[in-house]
Amino acid sequence: MRKLIRNEQHDRITKFPPDRICFAHSIESANADRQCMKAYIDGQMPLRMLCNCVARNNYLLEVTETQMLNELKIIGWL
């Protein structure tokens, strides 16, 4: 199942602008992302760790700091 999601994400990411994150279509991923983002906002996690956490939650090879900061601004957390 994870391999299928990872392959789907690999195909989807080509359709996203370089400053955006290709979030997975999953409640579990969204909940895990929210917990990680809250930890970052609360000062419990550095930005690089947040990027790694979100990449793992969404079956991506990488989430850059630029992408993460952009998404945090878009969703109103920054």
Biopython code that builds the backbone (N, CA, C, O; Angstrom):
import numpy as np
from Bio.PDB.StructureBuilder import StructureBuilder

atoms = [
    (1, "MET", "N", (0.825, -1.202, 0.000)),
    (1, "MET", "CA", (0.000, 0.000, 0.000)),
    (1, "MET", "C", (0.863, 1.257, 0.000)),
    (1, "MET", "O", (0.601, 2.187, -0.763)),
    (2, "ARG", "N", (1.889, 1.293, 0.849)),
    (2, "ARG", "CA", (2.760, 2.473, 0.900)),
    (2, "ARG", "C", (3.460, 2.702, -0.425)),
    (2, "ARG", "O", (3.624, 3.842, -0.859)),
    (3, "LYS", "N", (3.875, 1.615, -1.070)),
    (3, "LYS", "CA", (4.553, 1.750, -2.358)),
    (3, "LYS", "C", (3.604, 2.356, -3.385)),
    (3, "LYS", "O", (4.020, 3.187, -4.193)),
    (4, "LEU", "N", (2.344, 1.955, -3.364)),
    (4, "LEU", "CA", (1.337, 2.497, -4.270)),
    (4, "LEU", "C", (1.153, 3.995, -4.030)),
    (4, "LEU", "O", (1.120, 4.781, -4.977)),
    (5, "ILE", "N", (1.035, 4.386, -2.762)),
    (5, "ILE", "CA", (0.881, 5.803, -2.424)),
    (5, "ILE", "C", (2.127, 6.575, -2.824)),
    (5, "ILE", "O", (2.030, 7.673, -3.371)),
    (6, "ARG", "N", (3.297, 6.007, -2.557)),
    (6, "ARG", "CA", (4.551, 6.677, -2.914)),
    (6, "ARG", "C", (4.631, 6.885, -4.430)),
    (6, "ARG", "O", (5.048, 7.950, -4.885)),
    (7, "ASN", "N", (4.237, 5.883, -5.207)),
    (7, "ASN", "CA", (4.247, 6.014, -6.670)),
    (7, "ASN", "C", (3.250, 7.072, -7.135)),
    (7, "ASN", "O", (3.542, 7.858, -8.036)),
    (8, "GLU", "N", (2.075, 7.084, -6.515)),
    (8, "GLU", "CA", (1.071, 8.092, -6.854)),
    (8, "GLU", "C", (1.597, 9.495, -6.558)),
    (8, "GLU", "O", (1.437, 10.412, -7.363)),
    (9, "GLN", "N", (2.222, 9.648, -5.400)),
    (9, "GLN", "CA", (2.787, 10.943, -5.022)),
    (9, "GLN", "C", (3.890, 11.365, -6.004)),
    (9, "GLN", "O", (3.985, 12.536, -6.371)),
    (10, "HIS", "N", (4.707, 10.417, -6.418)),
    (10, "HIS", "CA", (5.774, 10.708, -7.374)),
    (10, "HIS", "C", (5.186, 11.258, -8.674)),
    (10, "HIS", "O", (5.739, 12.192, -9.256)),
    (11, "ASP", "N", (4.082, 10.692, -9.127)),
    (11, "ASP", "CA", (3.421, 11.171, -10.345)),
    (11, "ASP", "C", (2.755, 12.533, -10.123)),
    (11, "ASP", "O", (2.819, 13.399, -10.995)),
    (12, "ARG", "N", (2.125, 12.726, -8.978)),
    (12, "ARG", "CA", (1.406, 13.975, -8.689)),
    (12, "ARG", "C", (2.343, 15.166, -8.527)),
    (12, "ARG", "O", (2.002, 16.286, -8.907)),
    (13, "ILE", "N", (3.522, 14.927, -7.963)),
    (13, "ILE", "CA", (4.424, 16.038, -7.633)),
    (13, "ILE", "C", (4.854, 16.826, -8.875)),
    (13, "ILE", "O", (5.179, 18.010, -8.783)),
    (14, "THR", "N", (4.854, 16.174, -10.013)),
    (14, "THR", "CA", (5.251, 16.863, -11.257)),
    (14, "THR", "C", (4.245, 17.937, -11.649)),
    (14, "THR", "O", (4.566, 18.807, -12.458)),
    (15, "LYS", "N", (3.050, 17.897, -11.102)),
    (15, "LYS", "CA", (1.994, 18.857, -11.430)),
    (15, "LYS", "C", (1.942, 20.039, -10.462)),
    (15, "LYS", "O", (1.108, 20.932, -10.613)),
    (16, "PHE", "N", (2.830, 20.043, -9.473)),
    (16, "PHE", "CA", (2.820, 21.088, -8.450)),
    (16, "PHE", "C", (3.901, 22.132, -8.719)),
    (16, "PHE", "O", (4.977, 21.796, -9.214)),
    (17, "PRO", "N", (3.622, 23.400, -8.396)),
    (17, "PRO", "CA", (4.673, 24.424, -8.476)),
    (17, "PRO", "C", (5.812, 24.072, -7.516)),
    (17, "PRO", "O", (5.583, 23.394, -6.514)),
    (18, "PRO", "N", (7.018, 24.518, -7.805)),
    (18, "PRO", "CA", (8.178, 24.137, -6.986)),
    (18, "PRO", "C", (8.120, 24.621, -5.533)),
    (18, "PRO", "O", (8.833, 24.086, -4.684)),
    (19, "ASP", "N", (7.285, 25.621, -5.232)),
    (19, "ASP", "CA", (7.210, 26.127, -3.860)),
    (19, "ASP", "C", (6.026, 25.556, -3.075)),
    (19, "ASP", "O", (5.703, 26.047, -1.993)),
    (20, "ARG", "N", (5.382, 24.527, -3.615)),
    (20, "ARG", "CA", (4.230, 23.917, -2.948)),
    (20, "ARG", "C", (4.521, 22.466, -2.579)),
    (20, "ARG", "O", (5.375, 21.824, -3.189)),
    (21, "ILE", "N", (3.812, 21.958, -1.586)),
    (21, "ILE", "CA", (3.970, 20.574, -1.128)),
    (21, "ILE", "C", (2.831, 19.739, -1.696)),
    (21, "ILE", "O", (1.673, 20.158, -1.683)),
    (22, "CYS", "N", (3.161, 18.589, -2.179)),
    (22, "CYS", "CA", (2.188, 17.640, -2.724)),
    (22, "CYS", "C", (1.664, 16.785, -1.568)),
    (22, "CYS", "O", (2.111, 15.656, -1.366)),
    (23, "PHE", "N", (0.708, 17.339, -0.811)),
    (23, "PHE", "CA", (0.174, 16.623, 0.338)),
    (23, "PHE", "C", (-0.595, 15.384, -0.121)),
    (23, "PHE", "O", (-1.276, 15.414, -1.147)),
    (24, "ALA", "N", (-0.484, 14.311, 0.634)),
    (24, "ALA", "CA", (-1.210, 13.073, 0.340)),
    (24, "ALA", "C", (-2.691, 13.260, 0.670)),
    (24, "ALA", "O", (-3.050, 14.065, 1.529)),
    (25, "HIS", "N", (-3.533, 12.516, -0.013)),
    (25, "HIS", "CA", (-4.979, 12.557, 0.235)),
    (25, "HIS", "C", (-5.318, 11.543, 1.323)),
    (25, "HIS", "O", (-5.848, 10.468, 1.042)),
    (26, "SER", "N", (-5.008, 11.897, 2.557)),
    (26, "SER", "CA", (-5.200, 10.958, 3.650)),
    (26, "SER", "C", (-5.434, 11.710, 4.955)),
    (26, "SER", "O", (-4.690, 12.629, 5.297)),
    (27, "ILE", "N", (-6.469, 11.311, 5.674)),
    (27, "ILE", "CA", (-6.741, 11.906, 6.985)),
    (27, "ILE", "C", (-5.579, 11.649, 7.936)),
    (27, "ILE", "O", (-5.207, 12.524, 8.718)),
    (28, "GLU", "N", (-5.004, 10.448, 7.871)),
    (28, "GLU", "CA", (-3.881, 10.107, 8.744)),
    (28, "GLU", "C", (-2.694, 11.030, 8.486)),
    (28, "GLU", "O", (-2.061, 11.517, 9.423)),
    (29, "SER", "N", (-2.397, 11.266, 7.211)),
    (29, "SER", "CA", (-1.288, 12.164, 6.861)),
    (29, "SER", "C", (-1.578, 13.576, 7.342)),
    (29, "SER", "O", (-0.704, 14.235, 7.904)),
    (30, "ALA", "N", (-2.805, 14.045, 7.123)),
    (30, "ALA", "CA", (-3.179, 15.406, 7.532)),
    (30, "ALA", "C", (-3.068, 15.572, 9.045)),
    (30, "ALA", "O", (-2.561, 16.586, 9.524)),
    (31, "ASN", "N", (-3.536, 14.586, 9.792)),
    (31, "ASN", "CA", (-3.445, 14.669, 11.259)),
    (31, "ASN", "C", (-1.996, 14.668, 11.723)),
    (31, "ASN", "O", (-1.627, 15.430, 12.616)),
    (32, "ALA", "N", (-1.179, 13.821, 11.122)),
    (32, "ALA", "CA", (0.244, 13.775, 11.489)),
    (32, "ALA", "C", (0.930, 15.094, 11.132)),
    (32, "ALA", "O", (1.747, 15.598, 11.903)),
    (33, "ASP", "N", (0.599, 15.654, 9.964)),
    (33, "ASP", "CA", (1.164, 16.942, 9.566)),
    (33, "ASP", "C", (0.781, 18.034, 10.563)),
    (33, "ASP", "O", (1.622, 18.836, 10.969)),
    (34, "ARG", "N", (-0.478, 18.056, 10.949)),
    (34, "ARG", "CA", (-0.961, 19.075, 11.889)),
    (34, "ARG", "C", (-0.207, 18.985, 13.218)),
    (34, "ARG", "O", (0.164, 20.009, 13.792)),
    (35, "GLN", "N", (0.020, 17.771, 13.704)),
    (35, "GLN", "CA", (0.761, 17.609, 14.957)),
    (35, "GLN", "C", (2.193, 18.121, 14.824)),
    (35, "GLN", "O", (2.704, 18.790, 15.722)),
    (36, "CYS", "N", (2.836, 17.805, 13.702)),
    (36, "CYS", "CA", (4.209, 18.254, 13.477)),
    (36, "CYS", "C", (4.275, 19.775, 13.336)),
    (36, "CYS", "O", (5.172, 20.416, 13.884)),
    (37, "MET", "N", (3.322, 20.345, 12.601)),
    (37, "MET", "CA", (3.305, 21.801, 12.414)),
    (37, "MET", "C", (3.073, 22.509, 13.742)),
    (37, "MET", "O", (3.683, 23.543, 14.012)),
    (38, "LYS", "N", (2.201, 21.960, 14.564)),
    (38, "LYS", "CA", (1.964, 22.554, 15.882)),
    (38, "LYS", "C", (3.232, 22.493, 16.729)),
    (38, "LYS", "O", (3.559, 23.453, 17.427)),
    (39, "ALA", "N", (3.939, 21.379, 16.672)),
    (39, "ALA", "CA", (5.193, 21.264, 17.422)),
    (39, "ALA", "C", (6.198, 22.303, 16.949)),
    (39, "ALA", "O", (6.925, 22.877, 17.759)),
    (40, "TYR", "N", (6.244, 22.551, 15.642)),
    (40, "TYR", "CA", (7.151, 23.570, 15.103)),
    (40, "TYR", "C", (6.741, 24.955, 15.607)),
    (40, "TYR", "O", (7.576, 25.707, 16.109)),
    (41, "ILE", "N", (5.472, 25.287, 15.476)),
    (41, "ILE", "CA", (4.978, 26.605, 15.904)),
    (41, "ILE", "C", (5.202, 26.814, 17.392)),
    (41, "ILE", "O", (5.497, 27.929, 17.822)),
    (42, "ASP", "N", (5.065, 25.759, 18.181)),
    (42, "ASP", "CA", (5.266, 25.839, 19.635)),
    (42, "ASP", "C", (6.742, 25.822, 20.033)),
    (42, "ASP", "O", (7.061, 25.881, 21.221)),
    (43, "GLY", "N", (7.650, 25.743, 19.044)),
    (43, "GLY", "CA", (9.078, 25.771, 19.331)),
    (43, "GLY", "C", (9.646, 24.446, 19.786)),
    (43, "GLY", "O", (10.756, 24.403, 20.317)),
    (44, "GLN", "N", (8.912, 23.363, 19.592)),
    (44, "GLN", "CA", (9.363, 22.045, 20.034)),
    (44, "GLN", "C", (10.098, 21.273, 18.941)),
    (44, "GLN", "O", (10.612, 20.181, 19.187)),
    (45, "MET", "N", (10.148, 21.842, 17.729)),
    (45, "MET", "CA", (10.753, 21.143, 16.601)),
    (45, "MET", "C", (11.381, 22.185, 15.665)),
    (45, "MET", "O", (10.740, 23.189, 15.358)),
    (46, "PRO", "N", (12.616, 21.967, 15.208)),
    (46, "PRO", "CA", (13.218, 22.894, 14.253)),
    (46, "PRO", "C", (12.603, 22.707, 12.857)),
    (46, "PRO", "O", (12.002, 21.673, 12.566)),
    (47, "LEU", "N", (12.761, 23.709, 12.016)),
    (47, "LEU", "CA", (12.181, 23.696, 10.680)),
    (47, "LEU", "C", (12.622, 22.487, 9.867)),
    (47, "LEU", "O", (11.798, 21.861, 9.199)),
    (48, "ARG", "N", (13.909, 22.147, 9.913)),
    (48, "ARG", "CA", (14.405, 21.006, 9.122)),
    (48, "ARG", "C", (13.710, 19.706, 9.542)),
    (48, "ARG", "O", (13.379, 18.873, 8.699)),
    (49, "MET", "N", (13.493, 19.542, 10.840)),
    (49, "MET", "CA", (12.811, 18.344, 11.328)),
    (49, "MET", "C", (11.353, 18.337, 10.860)),
    (49, "MET", "O", (10.818, 17.287, 10.504)),
    (50, "LEU", "N", (10.717, 19.504, 10.861)),
    (50, "LEU", "CA", (9.350, 19.609, 10.351)),
    (50, "LEU", "C", (9.291, 19.187, 8.889)),
    (50, "LEU", "O", (8.396, 18.440, 8.494)),
    (51, "CYS", "N", (10.231, 19.656, 8.091)),
    (51, "CYS", "CA", (10.287, 19.279, 6.677)),
    (51, "CYS", "C", (10.403, 17.766, 6.512)),
    (51, "CYS", "O", (9.708, 17.171, 5.689)),
    (52, "ASN", "N", (11.275, 17.154, 7.291)),
    (52, "ASN", "CA", (11.451, 15.700, 7.225)),
    (52, "ASN", "C", (10.178, 14.967, 7.652)),
    (52, "ASN", "O", (9.796, 13.970, 7.041)),
    (53, "CYS", "N", (9.541, 15.456, 8.678)),
    (53, "CYS", "CA", (8.316, 14.851, 9.191)),
    (53, "CYS", "C", (7.201, 14.919, 8.145)),
    (53, "CYS", "O", (6.524, 13.922, 7.897)),
    (54, "VAL", "N", (7.010, 16.078, 7.539)),
    (54, "VAL", "CA", (5.959, 16.257, 6.536)),
    (54, "VAL", "C", (6.267, 15.423, 5.291)),
    (54, "VAL", "O", (5.356, 14.854, 4.691)),
    (55, "ALA", "N", (7.523, 15.346, 4.904)),
    (55, "ALA", "CA", (7.897, 14.505, 3.757)),
    (55, "ALA", "C", (7.537, 13.048, 4.038)),
    (55, "ALA", "O", (6.953, 12.376, 3.189)),
    (56, "ARG", "N", (7.879, 12.570, 5.209)),
    (56, "ARG", "CA", (7.586, 11.181, 5.582)),
    (56, "ARG", "C", (6.077, 10.939, 5.637)),
    (56, "ARG", "O", (5.595, 9.926, 5.131)),
    (57, "ASN", "N", (5.335, 11.853, 6.243)),
    (57, "ASN", "CA", (3.879, 11.705, 6.372)),
    (57, "ASN", "C", (3.178, 11.655, 5.021)),
    (57, "ASN", "O", (2.121, 11.040, 4.880)),
    (58, "ASN", "N", (3.778, 12.310, 4.027)),
    (58, "ASN", "CA", (3.135, 12.438, 2.720)),
    (58, "ASN", "C", (3.820, 11.624, 1.627)),
    (58, "ASN", "O", (3.578, 11.829, 0.438)),
    (59, "TYR", "N", (4.682, 10.695, 2.052)),
    (59, "TYR", "CA", (5.340, 9.762, 1.125)),
    (59, "TYR", "C", (6.143, 10.497, 0.051)),
    (59, "TYR", "O", (6.116, 10.124, -1.122)),
    (60, "LEU", "N", (6.854, 11.542, 0.465)),
    (60, "LEU", "CA", (7.681, 12.330, -0.445)),
    (60, "LEU", "C", (9.150, 12.121, -0.116)),
    (60, "LEU", "O", (9.503, 11.814, 1.023)),
    (61, "LEU", "N", (9.994, 12.287, -1.107)),
    (61, "LEU", "CA", (11.437, 12.159, -0.878)),
    (61, "LEU", "C", (11.970, 13.347, -0.093)),
    (61, "LEU", "O", (12.888, 13.207, 0.714)),
    (62, "GLU", "N", (11.387, 14.521, -0.336)),
    (62, "GLU", "CA", (11.895, 15.730, 0.316)),
    (62, "GLU", "C", (10.819, 16.799, 0.358)),
    (62, "GLU", "O", (9.986, 16.900, -0.543)),
    (63, "VAL", "N", (10.850, 17.595, 1.421)),
    (63, "VAL", "CA", (10.114, 18.851, 1.513)),
    (63, "VAL", "C", (11.160, 19.887, 1.878)),
    (63, "VAL", "O", (11.846, 19.752, 2.891)),
    (64, "THR", "N", (11.285, 20.921, 1.056)),
    (64, "THR", "CA", (12.292, 21.945, 1.324)),
    (64, "THR", "C", (11.777, 22.946, 2.356)),
    (64, "THR", "O", (10.576, 23.041, 2.610)),
    (65, "GLU", "N", (12.700, 23.676, 2.935)),
    (65, "GLU", "CA", (12.320, 24.705, 3.903)),
    (65, "GLU", "C", (11.482, 25.781, 3.229)),
    (65, "GLU", "O", (10.548, 26.304, 3.836)),
    (66, "THR", "N", (11.800, 26.118, 1.989)),
    (66, "THR", "CA", (11.027, 27.106, 1.234)),
    (66, "THR", "C", (9.593, 26.635, 1.051)),
    (66, "THR", "O", (8.652, 27.404, 1.251)),
    (67, "GLN", "N", (9.424, 25.375, 0.672)),
    (67, "GLN", "CA", (8.080, 24.824, 0.510)),
    (67, "GLN", "C", (7.316, 24.858, 1.828)),
    (67, "GLN", "O", (6.153, 25.259, 1.866)),
    (68, "MET", "N", (7.967, 24.441, 2.898)),
    (68, "MET", "CA", (7.297, 24.353, 4.193)),
    (68, "MET", "C", (6.878, 25.734, 4.675)),
    (68, "MET", "O", (5.742, 25.913, 5.115)),
    (69, "LEU", "N", (7.766, 26.703, 4.601)),
    (69, "LEU", "CA", (7.423, 28.054, 5.044)),
    (69, "LEU", "C", (6.300, 28.637, 4.200)),
    (69, "LEU", "O", (5.420, 29.320, 4.723)),
    (70, "ASN", "N", (6.324, 28.371, 2.899)),
    (70, "ASN", "CA", (5.261, 28.851, 2.017)),
    (70, "ASN", "C", (3.920, 28.246, 2.423)),
    (70, "ASN", "O", (2.922, 28.961, 2.511)),
    (71, "GLU", "N", (3.887, 26.950, 2.668)),
    (71, "GLU", "CA", (2.637, 26.294, 3.061)),
    (71, "GLU", "C", (2.141, 26.796, 4.419)),
    (71, "GLU", "O", (0.939, 26.989, 4.606)),
    (72, "LEU", "N", (3.050, 27.007, 5.356)),
    (72, "LEU", "CA", (2.650, 27.544, 6.662)),
    (72, "LEU", "C", (2.015, 28.933, 6.514)),
    (72, "LEU", "O", (1.071, 29.266, 7.230)),
    (73, "LYS", "N", (2.533, 29.732, 5.590)),
    (73, "LYS", "CA", (1.948, 31.050, 5.337)),
    (73, "LYS", "C", (0.576, 30.909, 4.687)),
    (73, "LYS", "O", (-0.368, 31.605, 5.064)),
    (74, "ILE", "N", (0.464, 30.007, 3.707)),
    (74, "ILE", "CA", (-0.796, 29.810, 2.991)),
    (74, "ILE", "C", (-1.907, 29.372, 3.925)),
    (74, "ILE", "O", (-3.039, 29.841, 3.807)),
    (75, "ILE", "N", (-1.593, 28.472, 4.857)),
    (75, "ILE", "CA", (-2.633, 27.983, 5.764)),
    (75, "ILE", "C", (-2.838, 28.889, 6.983)),
    (75, "ILE", "O", (-3.679, 28.612, 7.838)),
    (76, "GLY", "N", (-2.057, 29.975, 7.050)),
    (76, "GLY", "CA", (-2.263, 30.973, 8.088)),
    (76, "GLY", "C", (-1.573, 30.700, 9.418)),
    (76, "GLY", "O", (-1.918, 31.295, 10.439)),
    (77, "TRP", "N", (-0.589, 29.793, 9.399)),
    (77, "TRP", "CA", (0.132, 29.500, 10.632)),
    (77, "TRP", "C", (1.309, 30.441, 10.840)),
    (77, "TRP", "O", (1.855, 30.517, 11.941)),
    (78, "LEU", "N", (1.699, 31.145, 9.810)),
    (78, "LEU", "CA", (2.776, 32.158, 9.929)),
    (78, "LEU", "C", (2.275, 33.489, 9.433)),
    (78, "LEU", "O", (3.017, 34.471, 9.445)),
]
sb = StructureBuilder()
sb.init_structure("model")
sb.init_model(0)
sb.init_chain("A")
sb.init_seg("    ")
for serial, (resi, resn, name, xyz) in enumerate(atoms, 1):
    if name == "N":
        sb.init_residue(resn, " ", resi, " ")
    sb.init_atom(name, np.array(xyz, "f"), 0.0, 1.0, " ", f" {name:<3s}", serial, name[0])
structure = sb.get_structure()
